[in-house]
Amino acid sequence: MTRVSVIGLGAMGATYATKLAGAPGVGVSVIAQGERASRLRRDGVTVNGRRYDFRVVDPSEPSTPADLLIVAVKYPAFASALQQTQHQIGPDTVVLSLLNGTTSEDEIAAAYPQCHPLTSITFGIDTVRQGQSVNYVSFGRIEFGEKTNIAPFTPQVRWLSRLFDTAGISNQVPPDMVKQLWWKFMINVGVNQVTAIYEAPYATVQDTASPAHELMIAAQREDVAVAAAKGVDLTDADMVRWLGVLADLGPHQYTSMAQDVLAHRPTEVDIFAGAMVRFGAELGVPVPVNQYLFDTLKAKEAAW
């Protein structure tokens, strides 16, 4: 039996947990405590209209380490999640972070040097949480691997790819995961933050004549400049590639960050604009647009 543990059963965590639970020979457990654990035991989780009941594990209880640990919390809960996963991690545990940003894998490796964290990004998934229900139409795909991947890849990457194939999860292993991570970061720095400020769906930034579109592009150009200063090969061609993806997104769908603002939940501004401001200061790269986004989103949070 392949042991999979998940911490963070929001939109992304629930979607991946239910996919993996459908694979033969896979057992999925959810790490939770307190009222959240009681609710999961009582109500389960509903994904696309179907209820799922997972084994709920209290983080304080010793347990057999997982073969795969998926960290799917939002960044404000990340530090707590690291503490709660200590009994799930052993020397053979593969850890996959579904968090946005560029730093969570390094933080996992620093906290648990005995495990094997892999870098990942997700594409094309339109999962949305409404109350205790999660719904999606497109699952998209996941790209993952070591920071550099040369076929036939490491044993951990090959094992996880087989597991995803068995579960029906579309996956790819790109040669340069660092570039892919920064490309996804560029996307989020622009589209997530701008739609959150406007509290609006993708249509707001899909309109190429709109101020929102211009603001998104300006924020993403700052990311390209910071990435270049870090030695990451992002170019204008990568921005064009993103605009092709953006054009295919449902105009009435909302980014996860816009959903957080509308629900008055803490946002991930610290790992987007906050990180950009920090990187800019360290590298001597001006990031005035991201400073504006940071200040504006922090003001929204304070007003709640």
C-alpha positions as CSV (number, residue, x, y, z in Angstrom):
1,M,0.0,0.0,0.0
2,T,1.4,3.4,-1.0
3,R,0.9,5.8,1.9
4,V,-0.1,9.4,0.9
5,S,-0.6,12.1,3.5
6,V,-2.1,15.5,2.7
7,I,-2.0,18.6,4.8
8,G,-4.3,21.4,3.6
9,L,-7.7,20.1,2.3
10,G,-8.7,23.3,0.5
11,A,-9.4,23.5,-3.2
12,M,-6.0,22.1,-4.4
13,G,-5.5,19.7,-1.6
14,A,-8.9,18.1,-1.8
15,T,-8.7,17.8,-5.6
16,Y,-5.3,16.0,-5.5
17,A,-6.3,13.9,-2.5
18,T,-9.4,12.6,-4.3
19,K,-7.6,11.8,-7.5
20,L,-4.9,9.9,-5.6
21,A,-7.5,8.1,-3.5
22,G,-9.0,6.6,-6.7
23,A,-5.7,4.9,-7.6
24,P,-5.4,1.2,-6.8
25,G,-3.1,0.4,-3.9
26,V,-3.1,4.0,-2.6
27,G,-4.2,5.0,0.9
28,V,-4.8,8.7,1.6
29,S,-4.7,10.3,5.0
30,V,-5.4,13.9,6.0
31,I,-3.4,15.7,8.7
32,A,-5.7,17.9,10.8
33,Q,-6.4,18.8,14.4
34,G,-9.0,20.4,16.5
35,E,-12.3,21.7,15.0
36,R,-11.0,21.1,11.5
37,A,-10.4,17.4,12.2
38,S,-13.8,17.0,13.9
39,R,-15.5,18.5,10.8
40,L,-13.6,16.3,8.4
41,R,-14.5,13.2,10.4
42,R,-18.1,14.3,10.6
43,D,-18.7,15.8,7.1
44,G,-15.9,14.5,4.9
45,V,-15.1,16.6,1.9
46,T,-17.3,17.0,-1.2
47,V,-15.5,17.3,-4.6
48,N,-17.6,17.7,-7.8
49,G,-20.7,16.6,-5.9
50,R,-19.2,13.4,-4.4
51,R,-18.4,13.0,-0.7
52,Y,-15.1,11.5,0.3
53,D,-14.1,10.4,3.8
54,F,-10.4,10.2,4.5
55,R,-8.6,8.8,7.5
56,V,-7.8,11.9,9.6
57,V,-4.5,11.9,11.5
58,D,-3.8,14.1,14.5
59,P,-0.3,15.7,13.9
60,S,0.7,15.0,17.5
61,E,0.3,11.3,17.2
62,P,3.4,9.2,16.1
63,S,2.8,7.4,12.8
64,T,4.5,5.5,10.1
65,P,6.1,8.1,7.7
66,A,4.3,8.7,4.4
67,D,5.7,7.6,1.1
68,L,4.4,10.9,-0.3
69,L,3.5,14.0,1.7
70,I,1.6,16.7,-0.2
71,V,1.7,20.2,1.4
72,A,-1.3,22.1,0.1
73,V,-1.9,24.9,2.6
74,K,-1.8,28.6,1.8
75,Y,1.4,30.3,2.8
76,P,0.0,32.0,5.9
77,A,-0.5,28.5,7.3
78,F,2.8,27.1,6.0
79,A,5.0,27.4,9.2
80,S,2.3,25.7,11.2
81,A,2.0,22.9,8.6
82,L,5.7,22.2,8.7
83,Q,5.5,21.6,12.5
84,Q,2.4,19.4,12.0
85,T,4.0,17.1,9.5
86,Q,7.0,16.0,11.6
87,H,5.6,12.5,12.2
88,Q,4.8,12.0,8.5
89,I,8.4,12.5,7.2
90,G,11.1,9.8,7.1
91,P,14.3,9.3,5.0
92,D,12.3,7.9,2.1
93,T,9.4,10.4,2.1
94,V,8.9,12.3,-1.1
95,V,7.5,15.8,-0.3
96,L,5.6,17.7,-2.9
97,S,4.6,21.3,-2.2
98,L,1.6,22.7,-4.0
99,L,2.2,26.2,-2.6
100,N,2.7,29.2,-4.8
101,G,6.0,31.2,-4.7
102,T,9.6,30.1,-5.0
103,T,10.7,29.3,-1.5
104,S,8.6,26.5,0.1
105,E,10.7,23.6,-1.2
106,D,13.9,25.1,0.3
107,E,12.1,25.7,3.6
108,I,10.9,22.1,3.7
109,A,14.4,20.9,3.0
110,A,15.8,23.1,5.7
111,A,13.3,21.9,8.3
112,Y,13.5,18.2,7.3
113,P,16.9,17.4,5.7
114,Q,16.2,13.7,5.8
115,C,13.3,13.9,3.3
116,H,13.3,14.4,-0.5
117,P,11.3,17.5,-1.5
118,L,10.5,17.9,-5.2
119,T,9.7,21.2,-7.0
120,S,6.3,21.5,-8.7
121,I,3.9,23.8,-10.4
122,T,0.3,23.2,-11.6
123,F,-1.3,24.4,-14.8
124,G,-4.8,24.7,-16.1
125,I,-6.6,23.6,-12.9
126,D,-9.8,25.6,-12.2
127,T,-10.7,24.2,-8.9
128,V,-12.8,26.5,-6.6
129,R,-13.8,26.0,-3.0
130,Q,-17.3,27.2,-1.9
131,G,-17.8,26.6,1.8
132,Q,-17.0,22.9,2.3
133,S,-17.5,21.9,-1.3
134,V,-14.8,21.9,-4.0
135,N,-15.6,21.9,-7.7
136,Y,-13.5,21.8,-10.9
137,V,-14.0,21.3,-14.6
138,S,-10.4,21.1,-15.8
139,F,-7.8,19.3,-13.7
140,G,-4.9,20.5,-15.9
141,R,-1.5,19.0,-15.2
142,I,1.4,19.2,-12.8
143,E,5.0,19.7,-13.7
144,F,7.5,18.5,-11.2
145,G,11.0,17.2,-10.5
146,E,14.4,18.0,-9.2
147,K,15.7,21.5,-9.9
148,T,17.5,20.0,-13.0
149,N,16.1,16.9,-14.7
150,I,18.1,14.7,-17.1
151,A,16.5,11.5,-18.3
152,P,16.0,8.8,-17.0
153,F,15.5,11.1,-13.9
154,T,16.1,10.3,-10.3
155,P,14.3,7.3,-8.6
156,Q,12.0,9.6,-6.7
157,V,10.9,11.4,-9.8
158,R,10.3,8.2,-11.7
159,W,8.3,6.8,-8.8
160,L,6.1,9.9,-8.5
161,S,5.5,10.0,-12.2
162,R,4.3,6.4,-12.1
163,L,2.0,7.1,-9.2
164,F,0.5,10.1,-11.0
165,D,0.0,8.0,-14.2
166,T,-1.8,5.4,-12.1
167,A,-4.1,8.1,-10.6
168,G,-4.8,9.7,-13.9
169,I,-3.0,12.9,-13.1
170,S,-1.4,14.4,-16.2
171,N,2.2,15.2,-15.4
172,Q,5.5,16.3,-17.1
173,V,9.1,16.5,-15.9
174,P,10.8,19.5,-17.6
175,P,14.6,19.8,-17.8
176,D,14.7,23.1,-15.9
177,M,12.3,23.2,-13.0
178,V,13.8,26.4,-11.6
179,K,12.8,28.3,-14.8
180,Q,9.3,26.8,-14.7
181,L,9.0,27.8,-11.0
182,W,9.9,31.4,-11.9
183,W,7.6,31.4,-14.9
184,K,4.7,30.4,-12.7
185,F,5.8,32.9,-10.1
186,M,5.8,35.6,-12.8
187,I,2.2,34.6,-13.7
188,N,1.0,34.8,-10.1
189,V,2.9,38.0,-9.3
190,G,0.8,39.6,-12.1
191,V,-2.6,38.0,-12.5
192,N,-3.2,36.9,-8.9
193,Q,-2.4,40.2,-7.3
194,V,-4.0,42.4,-9.9
195,T,-7.3,40.4,-9.9
196,A,-7.2,40.5,-6.1
197,I,-6.9,44.3,-6.1
198,Y,-9.7,44.7,-8.6
199,E,-11.7,41.8,-6.9
200,A,-12.5,40.8,-10.4
201,P,-12.4,37.7,-12.7
202,Y,-9.9,36.9,-15.5
203,A,-11.9,39.0,-17.9
204,T,-10.5,42.1,-16.2
205,V,-6.9,41.3,-17.2
206,Q,-7.8,39.6,-20.5
207,D,-8.9,42.9,-22.0
208,T,-5.6,44.2,-23.4
209,A,-6.8,47.8,-23.4
210,S,-7.6,47.8,-19.7
211,P,-5.6,49.4,-16.9
212,A,-5.7,46.0,-15.1
213,H,-3.9,44.3,-18.0
214,E,-1.3,47.0,-18.1
215,L,-0.7,46.7,-14.4
216,M,-0.4,42.9,-14.7
217,I,2.2,43.2,-17.5
218,A,4.2,45.8,-15.5
219,A,4.3,43.6,-12.4
220,Q,5.5,40.6,-14.5
221,R,8.2,42.6,-16.3
222,E,9.6,43.3,-12.8
223,D,9.7,39.6,-12.2
224,V,11.6,38.9,-15.4
225,A,14.2,41.5,-14.4
226,V,14.6,40.0,-10.9
227,A,14.8,36.5,-12.4
228,A,17.5,37.7,-14.7
229,A,19.5,39.1,-11.8
230,K,19.2,35.7,-10.1
231,G,20.5,33.9,-13.3
232,V,17.1,32.5,-14.3
233,D,16.5,32.6,-18.1
234,L,13.1,34.3,-18.3
235,T,12.5,36.4,-21.4
236,D,9.8,38.3,-23.2
237,A,9.0,35.1,-25.0
238,D,7.9,33.6,-21.7
239,M,5.5,36.5,-21.2
240,V,4.1,35.9,-24.6
241,R,3.7,32.2,-23.7
242,W,1.7,33.3,-20.6
243,L,-0.6,35.5,-22.6
244,G,-1.5,32.5,-24.7
245,V,-2.5,30.6,-21.5
246,L,-4.4,33.6,-20.2
247,A,-6.5,33.9,-23.4
248,D,-7.8,30.3,-22.8
249,L,-8.9,30.8,-19.2
250,G,-12.6,31.2,-18.4
251,P,-13.3,34.9,-18.3
252,H,-15.7,34.6,-15.4
253,Q,-13.4,32.5,-13.2
254,Y,-11.5,34.0,-10.3
255,T,-7.9,33.5,-9.3
256,S,-7.3,31.9,-5.8
257,M,-6.1,35.3,-4.5
258,A,-9.1,37.1,-5.8
259,Q,-11.3,34.5,-4.1
260,D,-9.3,35.1,-0.8
261,V,-9.9,38.8,-1.0
262,L,-13.6,38.4,-1.7
263,A,-13.9,36.1,1.3
264,H,-11.8,38.4,3.5
265,R,-9.2,35.6,4.0
266,P,-5.5,36.3,4.5
267,T,-3.8,36.5,1.0
268,E,-0.4,35.3,-0.2
269,V,0.9,38.8,-0.9
270,D,3.9,38.1,1.3
271,I,5.2,35.4,-1.1
272,F,4.4,37.4,-4.2
273,A,4.9,41.2,-3.9
274,G,6.5,40.8,-0.5
275,A,9.1,38.4,-2.0
276,M,9.6,40.7,-5.0
277,V,10.3,43.7,-2.8
278,R,12.8,41.7,-0.8
279,F,14.5,40.3,-3.9
280,G,14.6,43.8,-5.5
281,A,16.3,45.2,-2.5
282,E,18.8,42.4,-2.3
283,L,19.7,42.6,-6.0
284,G,19.4,46.3,-6.7
285,V,16.5,45.8,-9.1
286,P,13.7,48.5,-8.8
287,V,10.2,47.0,-8.3
288,P,7.9,50.0,-7.8
289,V,4.8,48.2,-9.2
290,N,5.2,45.3,-6.8
291,Q,5.7,47.7,-3.9
292,Y,2.4,49.3,-4.9
293,L,0.7,45.9,-5.1
294,F,2.1,45.0,-1.7
295,D,1.0,48.2,0.0
296,T,-2.5,48.0,-1.6
297,L,-3.2,44.4,-0.6
298,K,-1.8,44.9,2.9
299,A,-4.2,47.9,3.2
300,K,-7.1,45.7,2.1
301,E,-6.2,43.0,4.7
302,A,-5.9,45.6,7.4
303,A,-9.3,47.0,6.6
304,W,-10.9,43.7,7.3
